[in-house]
Amino acid sequence: MSNEIPLLSIIKKGSTTFPRVIVAKSDEFRNPLYWTGSGWSAEEDDAMVFANANDASWVCHDVLMQAVSNRPVHRFVVPVHLEIYGEKPKLTDLRKWLERAMRIVVDSPKHGLGPNGTVGVIIADVDEMKAV
């Protein structure tokens, strides 16, 4: 556990036909380190390749959680409403689609990781979704 919060990136790799991503972070000198599946390497060729950004984002989440695990946690709920036009989908199909399609972006470089030295982590729990 460290007080330093890692600067993490999901980097596009692969091709249009076979899009892939890797996870990277900066070392103390802002040199890139790449997630190998079991640790970090300075060699990009050692990077674990993910089929989609969603899977890579879970690695980022785990790394971030490890870095902030010694801090107190305060939880807030922000309602997000989703409207589907057309035939009503099955909830399981909607959850699968939403988990892959939704991206909530935080502009950390411009606005920081959280207010007043905190770290904000946004978790969209599609399993808690329900029809209203």
Chimera marker file (.cmm) of the C-alpha trace (Angstrom):
<marker_set name="trace">
<marker id="1" x="0.000" y="0.000" z="0.000" r="1" g="1" b="0" radius="0.5"/>
<marker id="2" x="1.286" y="3.358" z="-1.003" r="1" g="1" b="0" radius="0.5"/>
<marker id="3" x="-0.048" y="6.890" z="-0.694" r="1" g="1" b="0" radius="0.5"/>
<marker id="4" x="0.778" y="7.400" z="-4.354" r="1" g="1" b="0" radius="0.5"/>
<marker id="5" x="-2.180" y="6.942" z="-6.699" r="1" g="1" b="0" radius="0.5"/>
<marker id="6" x="-1.133" y="5.290" z="-9.977" r="1" g="1" b="0" radius="0.5"/>
<marker id="7" x="-1.802" y="7.063" z="-13.258" r="1" g="1" b="0" radius="0.5"/>
<marker id="8" x="-3.431" y="4.266" z="-15.298" r="1" g="1" b="0" radius="0.5"/>
<marker id="9" x="-4.213" y="4.108" z="-19.004" r="1" g="1" b="0" radius="0.5"/>
<marker id="10" x="-6.067" y="1.721" z="-21.283" r="1" g="1" b="0" radius="0.5"/>
<marker id="11" x="-4.277" y="1.791" z="-24.636" r="1" g="1" b="0" radius="0.5"/>
<marker id="12" x="-5.798" y="0.657" z="-27.933" r="1" g="1" b="0" radius="0.5"/>
<marker id="13" x="-3.883" y="-2.054" z="-29.769" r="1" g="1" b="0" radius="0.5"/>
<marker id="14" x="-4.748" y="-4.575" z="-32.443" r="1" g="1" b="0" radius="0.5"/>
<marker id="15" x="-6.620" y="-3.669" z="-35.609" r="1" g="1" b="0" radius="0.5"/>
<marker id="16" x="-10.080" y="-2.599" z="-36.715" r="1" g="1" b="0" radius="0.5"/>
<marker id="17" x="-10.952" y="-6.251" z="-37.291" r="1" g="1" b="0" radius="0.5"/>
<marker id="18" x="-9.394" y="-7.448" z="-34.022" r="1" g="1" b="0" radius="0.5"/>
<marker id="19" x="-9.412" y="-4.521" z="-31.572" r="1" g="1" b="0" radius="0.5"/>
<marker id="20" x="-7.417" y="-5.141" z="-28.417" r="1" g="1" b="0" radius="0.5"/>
<marker id="21" x="-6.241" y="-3.070" z="-25.451" r="1" g="1" b="0" radius="0.5"/>
<marker id="22" x="-3.472" y="-3.138" z="-22.862" r="1" g="1" b="0" radius="0.5"/>
<marker id="23" x="-3.124" y="-1.502" z="-19.430" r="1" g="1" b="0" radius="0.5"/>
<marker id="24" x="-0.248" y="0.804" z="-18.555" r="1" g="1" b="0" radius="0.5"/>
<marker id="25" x="0.800" y="3.030" z="-15.689" r="1" g="1" b="0" radius="0.5"/>
<marker id="26" x="3.572" y="5.538" z="-15.110" r="1" g="1" b="0" radius="0.5"/>
<marker id="27" x="6.552" y="4.877" z="-12.898" r="1" g="1" b="0" radius="0.5"/>
<marker id="28" x="7.901" y="7.629" z="-10.649" r="1" g="1" b="0" radius="0.5"/>
<marker id="29" x="9.653" y="9.194" z="-13.680" r="1" g="1" b="0" radius="0.5"/>
<marker id="30" x="6.493" y="8.956" z="-15.871" r="1" g="1" b="0" radius="0.5"/>
<marker id="31" x="7.972" y="6.086" z="-17.883" r="1" g="1" b="0" radius="0.5"/>
<marker id="32" x="5.342" y="3.528" z="-18.923" r="1" g="1" b="0" radius="0.5"/>
<marker id="33" x="4.967" y="0.165" z="-17.218" r="1" g="1" b="0" radius="0.5"/>
<marker id="34" x="2.678" y="-2.479" z="-18.706" r="1" g="1" b="0" radius="0.5"/>
<marker id="35" x="0.385" y="-4.934" z="-16.913" r="1" g="1" b="0" radius="0.5"/>
<marker id="36" x="1.521" y="-8.516" z="-17.621" r="1" g="1" b="0" radius="0.5"/>
<marker id="37" x="-1.259" y="-10.331" z="-15.816" r="1" g="1" b="0" radius="0.5"/>
<marker id="38" x="0.809" y="-10.834" z="-12.685" r="1" g="1" b="0" radius="0.5"/>
<marker id="39" x="2.763" y="-7.593" z="-12.348" r="1" g="1" b="0" radius="0.5"/>
<marker id="40" x="4.310" y="-4.678" z="-14.241" r="1" g="1" b="0" radius="0.5"/>
<marker id="41" x="6.981" y="-4.677" z="-16.933" r="1" g="1" b="0" radius="0.5"/>
<marker id="42" x="8.845" y="-1.900" z="-18.734" r="1" g="1" b="0" radius="0.5"/>
<marker id="43" x="8.568" y="-3.977" z="-21.930" r="1" g="1" b="0" radius="0.5"/>
<marker id="44" x="5.400" y="-3.361" z="-23.943" r="1" g="1" b="0" radius="0.5"/>
<marker id="45" x="5.762" y="-6.790" z="-25.565" r="1" g="1" b="0" radius="0.5"/>
<marker id="46" x="5.167" y="-8.338" z="-22.113" r="1" g="1" b="0" radius="0.5"/>
<marker id="47" x="1.785" y="-6.607" z="-21.751" r="1" g="1" b="0" radius="0.5"/>
<marker id="48" x="-1.310" y="-8.739" z="-21.263" r="1" g="1" b="0" radius="0.5"/>
<marker id="49" x="-3.670" y="-8.141" z="-24.182" r="1" g="1" b="0" radius="0.5"/>
<marker id="50" x="-7.395" y="-7.757" z="-23.483" r="1" g="1" b="0" radius="0.5"/>
<marker id="51" x="-10.178" y="-8.332" z="-25.996" r="1" g="1" b="0" radius="0.5"/>
<marker id="52" x="-12.088" y="-5.288" z="-24.728" r="1" g="1" b="0" radius="0.5"/>
<marker id="53" x="-11.721" y="-2.188" z="-22.582" r="1" g="1" b="0" radius="0.5"/>
<marker id="54" x="-14.252" y="-3.481" z="-20.059" r="1" g="1" b="0" radius="0.5"/>
<marker id="55" x="-11.984" y="-6.371" z="-19.031" r="1" g="1" b="0" radius="0.5"/>
<marker id="56" x="-8.965" y="-4.053" z="-18.894" r="1" g="1" b="0" radius="0.5"/>
<marker id="57" x="-10.884" y="-1.586" z="-16.739" r="1" g="1" b="0" radius="0.5"/>
<marker id="58" x="-11.257" y="-4.257" z="-14.033" r="1" g="1" b="0" radius="0.5"/>
<marker id="59" x="-7.460" y="-4.461" z="-13.800" r="1" g="1" b="0" radius="0.5"/>
<marker id="60" x="-7.373" y="-0.677" z="-13.424" r="1" g="1" b="0" radius="0.5"/>
<marker id="61" x="-10.057" y="-0.905" z="-10.754" r="1" g="1" b="0" radius="0.5"/>
<marker id="62" x="-8.122" y="-3.567" z="-8.809" r="1" g="1" b="0" radius="0.5"/>
<marker id="63" x="-4.858" y="-1.584" z="-8.973" r="1" g="1" b="0" radius="0.5"/>
<marker id="64" x="-6.610" y="1.597" z="-7.869" r="1" g="1" b="0" radius="0.5"/>
<marker id="65" x="-8.424" y="-0.194" z="-5.029" r="1" g="1" b="0" radius="0.5"/>
<marker id="66" x="-5.117" y="-1.573" z="-3.769" r="1" g="1" b="0" radius="0.5"/>
<marker id="67" x="-3.642" y="1.942" z="-3.788" r="1" g="1" b="0" radius="0.5"/>
<marker id="68" x="-6.519" y="3.450" z="-1.779" r="1" g="1" b="0" radius="0.5"/>
<marker id="69" x="-7.352" y="0.480" z="0.462" r="1" g="1" b="0" radius="0.5"/>
<marker id="70" x="-5.913" y="2.180" z="3.559" r="1" g="1" b="0" radius="0.5"/>
<marker id="71" x="-8.220" y="5.216" z="3.222" r="1" g="1" b="0" radius="0.5"/>
<marker id="72" x="-11.738" y="5.619" z="4.641" r="1" g="1" b="0" radius="0.5"/>
<marker id="73" x="-14.608" y="5.078" z="2.173" r="1" g="1" b="0" radius="0.5"/>
<marker id="74" x="-17.704" y="7.250" z="1.724" r="1" g="1" b="0" radius="0.5"/>
<marker id="75" x="-20.362" y="5.954" z="-0.695" r="1" g="1" b="0" radius="0.5"/>
<marker id="76" x="-22.840" y="8.055" z="-2.686" r="1" g="1" b="0" radius="0.5"/>
<marker id="77" x="-25.523" y="7.013" z="-5.170" r="1" g="1" b="0" radius="0.5"/>
<marker id="78" x="-26.075" y="9.024" z="-8.338" r="1" g="1" b="0" radius="0.5"/>
<marker id="79" x="-29.201" y="7.993" z="-10.267" r="1" g="1" b="0" radius="0.5"/>
<marker id="80" x="-28.649" y="7.435" z="-13.977" r="1" g="1" b="0" radius="0.5"/>
<marker id="81" x="-31.778" y="6.859" z="-16.053" r="1" g="1" b="0" radius="0.5"/>
<marker id="82" x="-31.743" y="4.732" z="-19.197" r="1" g="1" b="0" radius="0.5"/>
<marker id="83" x="-34.515" y="4.955" z="-21.784" r="1" g="1" b="0" radius="0.5"/>
<marker id="84" x="-34.891" y="2.194" z="-24.373" r="1" g="1" b="0" radius="0.5"/>
<marker id="85" x="-37.046" y="2.964" z="-27.420" r="1" g="1" b="0" radius="0.5"/>
<marker id="86" x="-38.636" y="0.033" z="-29.206" r="1" g="1" b="0" radius="0.5"/>
<marker id="87" x="-39.568" y="-3.397" z="-27.923" r="1" g="1" b="0" radius="0.5"/>
<marker id="88" x="-38.858" y="-3.879" z="-24.223" r="1" g="1" b="0" radius="0.5"/>
<marker id="89" x="-35.692" y="-6.006" z="-23.935" r="1" g="1" b="0" radius="0.5"/>
<marker id="90" x="-35.165" y="-8.776" z="-21.415" r="1" g="1" b="0" radius="0.5"/>
<marker id="91" x="-33.414" y="-7.398" z="-18.351" r="1" g="1" b="0" radius="0.5"/>
<marker id="92" x="-30.561" y="-9.916" z="-18.717" r="1" g="1" b="0" radius="0.5"/>
<marker id="93" x="-29.983" y="-8.849" z="-22.336" r="1" g="1" b="0" radius="0.5"/>
<marker id="94" x="-30.050" y="-5.190" z="-21.347" r="1" g="1" b="0" radius="0.5"/>
<marker id="95" x="-27.540" y="-5.777" z="-18.538" r="1" g="1" b="0" radius="0.5"/>
<marker id="96" x="-25.160" y="-7.616" z="-20.882" r="1" g="1" b="0" radius="0.5"/>
<marker id="97" x="-25.409" y="-4.877" z="-23.496" r="1" g="1" b="0" radius="0.5"/>
<marker id="98" x="-25.045" y="-2.043" z="-20.994" r="1" g="1" b="0" radius="0.5"/>
<marker id="99" x="-22.027" y="-3.574" z="-19.285" r="1" g="1" b="0" radius="0.5"/>
<marker id="100" x="-20.207" y="-3.704" z="-22.631" r="1" g="1" b="0" radius="0.5"/>
<marker id="101" x="-21.533" y="-0.492" z="-24.201" r="1" g="1" b="0" radius="0.5"/>
<marker id="102" x="-21.564" y="2.035" z="-21.355" r="1" g="1" b="0" radius="0.5"/>
<marker id="103" x="-18.544" y="4.204" z="-20.622" r="1" g="1" b="0" radius="0.5"/>
<marker id="104" x="-18.462" y="6.791" z="-17.866" r="1" g="1" b="0" radius="0.5"/>
<marker id="105" x="-15.469" y="9.006" z="-18.411" r="1" g="1" b="0" radius="0.5"/>
<marker id="106" x="-13.765" y="11.079" z="-15.723" r="1" g="1" b="0" radius="0.5"/>
<marker id="107" x="-11.377" y="13.721" z="-17.020" r="1" g="1" b="0" radius="0.5"/>
<marker id="108" x="-8.814" y="13.201" z="-14.232" r="1" g="1" b="0" radius="0.5"/>
<marker id="109" x="-5.945" y="15.031" z="-15.955" r="1" g="1" b="0" radius="0.5"/>
<marker id="110" x="-8.082" y="18.171" z="-16.138" r="1" g="1" b="0" radius="0.5"/>
<marker id="111" x="-10.130" y="17.893" z="-12.915" r="1" g="1" b="0" radius="0.5"/>
<marker id="112" x="-8.092" y="15.602" z="-10.650" r="1" g="1" b="0" radius="0.5"/>
<marker id="113" x="-8.855" y="12.174" z="-9.216" r="1" g="1" b="0" radius="0.5"/>
<marker id="114" x="-11.387" y="13.604" z="-6.744" r="1" g="1" b="0" radius="0.5"/>
<marker id="115" x="-12.150" y="16.738" z="-4.748" r="1" g="1" b="0" radius="0.5"/>
<marker id="116" x="-9.644" y="17.987" z="-2.162" r="1" g="1" b="0" radius="0.5"/>
<marker id="117" x="-7.065" y="15.203" z="-2.489" r="1" g="1" b="0" radius="0.5"/>
<marker id="118" x="-9.574" y="12.343" z="-2.535" r="1" g="1" b="0" radius="0.5"/>
<marker id="119" x="-9.903" y="9.572" z="-5.131" r="1" g="1" b="0" radius="0.5"/>
<marker id="120" x="-13.307" y="9.060" z="-6.744" r="1" g="1" b="0" radius="0.5"/>
<marker id="121" x="-14.103" y="5.628" z="-8.173" r="1" g="1" b="0" radius="0.5"/>
<marker id="122" x="-17.245" y="5.264" z="-10.262" r="1" g="1" b="0" radius="0.5"/>
<marker id="123" x="-18.799" y="1.802" z="-10.301" r="1" g="1" b="0" radius="0.5"/>
<marker id="124" x="-21.798" y="1.078" z="-12.517" r="1" g="1" b="0" radius="0.5"/>
<marker id="125" x="-23.421" y="-2.012" z="-11.026" r="1" g="1" b="0" radius="0.5"/>
<marker id="126" x="-25.695" y="-3.236" z="-13.811" r="1" g="1" b="0" radius="0.5"/>
<marker id="127" x="-26.840" y="-6.119" z="-11.616" r="1" g="1" b="0" radius="0.5"/>
<marker id="128" x="-28.711" y="-3.545" z="-9.505" r="1" g="1" b="0" radius="0.5"/>
<marker id="129" x="-30.623" y="-2.274" z="-12.564" r="1" g="1" b="0" radius="0.5"/>
<marker id="130" x="-34.400" y="-2.601" z="-12.455" r="1" g="1" b="0" radius="0.5"/>
<marker id="131" x="-37.334" y="-1.469" z="-14.570" r="1" g="1" b="0" radius="0.5"/>
<marker id="132" x="-39.279" y="1.552" z="-13.280" r="1" g="1" b="0" radius="0.5"/>
<link id1="1" id2="2" r="1" g="1" b="0" radius="0.2"/>
<link id1="2" id2="3" r="1" g="1" b="0" radius="0.2"/>
<link id1="3" id2="4" r="1" g="1" b="0" radius="0.2"/>
<link id1="4" id2="5" r="1" g="1" b="0" radius="0.2"/>
<link id1="5" id2="6" r="1" g="1" b="0" radius="0.2"/>
<link id1="6" id2="7" r="1" g="1" b="0" radius="0.2"/>
<link id1="7" id2="8" r="1" g="1" b="0" radius="0.2"/>
<link id1="8" id2="9" r="1" g="1" b="0" radius="0.2"/>
<link id1="9" id2="10" r="1" g="1" b="0" radius="0.2"/>
<link id1="10" id2="11" r="1" g="1" b="0" radius="0.2"/>
<link id1="11" id2="12" r="1" g="1" b="0" radius="0.2"/>
<link id1="12" id2="13" r="1" g="1" b="0" radius="0.2"/>
<link id1="13" id2="14" r="1" g="1" b="0" radius="0.2"/>
<link id1="14" id2="15" r="1" g="1" b="0" radius="0.2"/>
<link id1="15" id2="16" r="1" g="1" b="0" radius="0.2"/>
<link id1="16" id2="17" r="1" g="1" b="0" radius="0.2"/>
<link id1="17" id2="18" r="1" g="1" b="0" radius="0.2"/>
<link id1="18" id2="19" r="1" g="1" b="0" radius="0.2"/>
<link id1="19" id2="20" r="1" g="1" b="0" radius="0.2"/>
<link id1="20" id2="21" r="1" g="1" b="0" radius="0.2"/>
<link id1="21" id2="22" r="1" g="1" b="0" radius="0.2"/>
<link id1="22" id2="23" r="1" g="1" b="0" radius="0.2"/>
<link id1="23" id2="24" r="1" g="1" b="0" radius="0.2"/>
<link id1="24" id2="25" r="1" g="1" b="0" radius="0.2"/>
<link id1="25" id2="26" r="1" g="1" b="0" radius="0.2"/>
<link id1="26" id2="27" r="1" g="1" b="0" radius="0.2"/>
<link id1="27" id2="28" r="1" g="1" b="0" radius="0.2"/>
<link id1="28" id2="29" r="1" g="1" b="0" radius="0.2"/>
<link id1="29" id2="30" r="1" g="1" b="0" radius="0.2"/>
<link id1="30" id2="31" r="1" g="1" b="0" radius="0.2"/>
<link id1="31" id2="32" r="1" g="1" b="0" radius="0.2"/>
<link id1="32" id2="33" r="1" g="1" b="0" radius="0.2"/>
<link id1="33" id2="34" r="1" g="1" b="0" radius="0.2"/>
<link id1="34" id2="35" r="1" g="1" b="0" radius="0.2"/>
<link id1="35" id2="36" r="1" g="1" b="0" radius="0.2"/>
<link id1="36" id2="37" r="1" g="1" b="0" radius="0.2"/>
<link id1="37" id2="38" r="1" g="1" b="0" radius="0.2"/>
<link id1="38" id2="39" r="1" g="1" b="0" radius="0.2"/>
<link id1="39" id2="40" r="1" g="1" b="0" radius="0.2"/>
<link id1="40" id2="41" r="1" g="1" b="0" radius="0.2"/>
<link id1="41" id2="42" r="1" g="1" b="0" radius="0.2"/>
<link id1="42" id2="43" r="1" g="1" b="0" radius="0.2"/>
<link id1="43" id2="44" r="1" g="1" b="0" radius="0.2"/>
<link id1="44" id2="45" r="1" g="1" b="0" radius="0.2"/>
<link id1="45" id2="46" r="1" g="1" b="0" radius="0.2"/>
<link id1="46" id2="47" r="1" g="1" b="0" radius="0.2"/>
<link id1="47" id2="48" r="1" g="1" b="0" radius="0.2"/>
<link id1="48" id2="49" r="1" g="1" b="0" radius="0.2"/>
<link id1="49" id2="50" r="1" g="1" b="0" radius="0.2"/>
<link id1="50" id2="51" r="1" g="1" b="0" radius="0.2"/>
<link id1="51" id2="52" r="1" g="1" b="0" radius="0.2"/>
<link id1="52" id2="53" r="1" g="1" b="0" radius="0.2"/>
<link id1="53" id2="54" r="1" g="1" b="0" radius="0.2"/>
<link id1="54" id2="55" r="1" g="1" b="0" radius="0.2"/>
<link id1="55" id2="56" r="1" g="1" b="0" radius="0.2"/>
<link id1="56" id2="57" r="1" g="1" b="0" radius="0.2"/>
<link id1="57" id2="58" r="1" g="1" b="0" radius="0.2"/>
<link id1="58" id2="59" r="1" g="1" b="0" radius="0.2"/>
<link id1="59" id2="60" r="1" g="1" b="0" radius="0.2"/>
<link id1="60" id2="61" r="1" g="1" b="0" radius="0.2"/>
<link id1="61" id2="62" r="1" g="1" b="0" radius="0.2"/>
<link id1="62" id2="63" r="1" g="1" b="0" radius="0.2"/>
<link id1="63" id2="64" r="1" g="1" b="0" radius="0.2"/>
<link id1="64" id2="65" r="1" g="1" b="0" radius="0.2"/>
<link id1="65" id2="66" r="1" g="1" b="0" radius="0.2"/>
<link id1="66" id2="67" r="1" g="1" b="0" radius="0.2"/>
<link id1="67" id2="68" r="1" g="1" b="0" radius="0.2"/>
<link id1="68" id2="69" r="1" g="1" b="0" radius="0.2"/>
<link id1="69" id2="70" r="1" g="1" b="0" radius="0.2"/>
<link id1="70" id2="71" r="1" g="1" b="0" radius="0.2"/>
<link id1="71" id2="72" r="1" g="1" b="0" radius="0.2"/>
<link id1="72" id2="73" r="1" g="1" b="0" radius="0.2"/>
<link id1="73" id2="74" r="1" g="1" b="0" radius="0.2"/>
<link id1="74" id2="75" r="1" g="1" b="0" radius="0.2"/>
<link id1="75" id2="76" r="1" g="1" b="0" radius="0.2"/>
<link id1="76" id2="77" r="1" g="1" b="0" radius="0.2"/>
<link id1="77" id2="78" r="1" g="1" b="0" radius="0.2"/>
<link id1="78" id2="79" r="1" g="1" b="0" radius="0.2"/>
<link id1="79" id2="80" r="1" g="1" b="0" radius="0.2"/>
<link id1="80" id2="81" r="1" g="1" b="0" radius="0.2"/>
<link id1="81" id2="82" r="1" g="1" b="0" radius="0.2"/>
<link id1="82" id2="83" r="1" g="1" b="0" radius="0.2"/>
<link id1="83" id2="84" r="1" g="1" b="0" radius="0.2"/>
<link id1="84" id2="85" r="1" g="1" b="0" radius="0.2"/>
<link id1="85" id2="86" r="1" g="1" b="0" radius="0.2"/>
<link id1="86" id2="87" r="1" g="1" b="0" radius="0.2"/>
<link id1="87" id2="88" r="1" g="1" b="0" radius="0.2"/>
<link id1="88" id2="89" r="1" g="1" b="0" radius="0.2"/>
<link id1="89" id2="90" r="1" g="1" b="0" radius="0.2"/>
<link id1="90" id2="91" r="1" g="1" b="0" radius="0.2"/>
<link id1="91" id2="92" r="1" g="1" b="0" radius="0.2"/>
<link id1="92" id2="93" r="1" g="1" b="0" radius="0.2"/>
<link id1="93" id2="94" r="1" g="1" b="0" radius="0.2"/>
<link id1="94" id2="95" r="1" g="1" b="0" radius="0.2"/>
<link id1="95" id2="96" r="1" g="1" b="0" radius="0.2"/>
<link id1="96" id2="97" r="1" g="1" b="0" radius="0.2"/>
<link id1="97" id2="98" r="1" g="1" b="0" radius="0.2"/>
<link id1="98" id2="99" r="1" g="1" b="0" radius="0.2"/>
<link id1="99" id2="100" r="1" g="1" b="0" radius="0.2"/>
<link id1="100" id2="101" r="1" g="1" b="0" radius="0.2"/>
<link id1="101" id2="102" r="1" g="1" b="0" radius="0.2"/>
<link id1="102" id2="103" r="1" g="1" b="0" radius="0.2"/>
<link id1="103" id2="104" r="1" g="1" b="0" radius="0.2"/>
<link id1="104" id2="105" r="1" g="1" b="0" radius="0.2"/>
<link id1="105" id2="106" r="1" g="1" b="0" radius="0.2"/>
<link id1="106" id2="107" r="1" g="1" b="0" radius="0.2"/>
<link id1="107" id2="108" r="1" g="1" b="0" radius="0.2"/>
<link id1="108" id2="109" r="1" g="1" b="0" radius="0.2"/>
<link id1="109" id2="110" r="1" g="1" b="0" radius="0.2"/>
<link id1="110" id2="111" r="1" g="1" b="0" radius="0.2"/>
<link id1="111" id2="112" r="1" g="1" b="0" radius="0.2"/>
<link id1="112" id2="113" r="1" g="1" b="0" radius="0.2"/>
<link id1="113" id2="114" r="1" g="1" b="0" radius="0.2"/>
<link id1="114" id2="115" r="1" g="1" b="0" radius="0.2"/>
<link id1="115" id2="116" r="1" g="1" b="0" radius="0.2"/>
<link id1="116" id2="117" r="1" g="1" b="0" radius="0.2"/>
<link id1="117" id2="118" r="1" g="1" b="0" radius="0.2"/>
<link id1="118" id2="119" r="1" g="1" b="0" radius="0.2"/>
<link id1="119" id2="120" r="1" g="1" b="0" radius="0.2"/>
<link id1="120" id2="121" r="1" g="1" b="0" radius="0.2"/>
<link id1="121" id2="122" r="1" g="1" b="0" radius="0.2"/>
<link id1="122" id2="123" r="1" g="1" b="0" radius="0.2"/>
<link id1="123" id2="124" r="1" g="1" b="0" radius="0.2"/>
<link id1="124" id2="125" r="1" g="1" b="0" radius="0.2"/>
<link id1="125" id2="126" r="1" g="1" b="0" radius="0.2"/>
<link id1="126" id2="127" r="1" g="1" b="0" radius="0.2"/>
<link id1="127" id2="128" r="1" g="1" b="0" radius="0.2"/>
<link id1="128" id2="129" r="1" g="1" b="0" radius="0.2"/>
<link id1="129" id2="130" r="1" g="1" b="0" radius="0.2"/>
<link id1="130" id2="131" r="1" g="1" b="0" radius="0.2"/>
<link id1="131" id2="132" r="1" g="1" b="0" radius="0.2"/>
</marker_set>
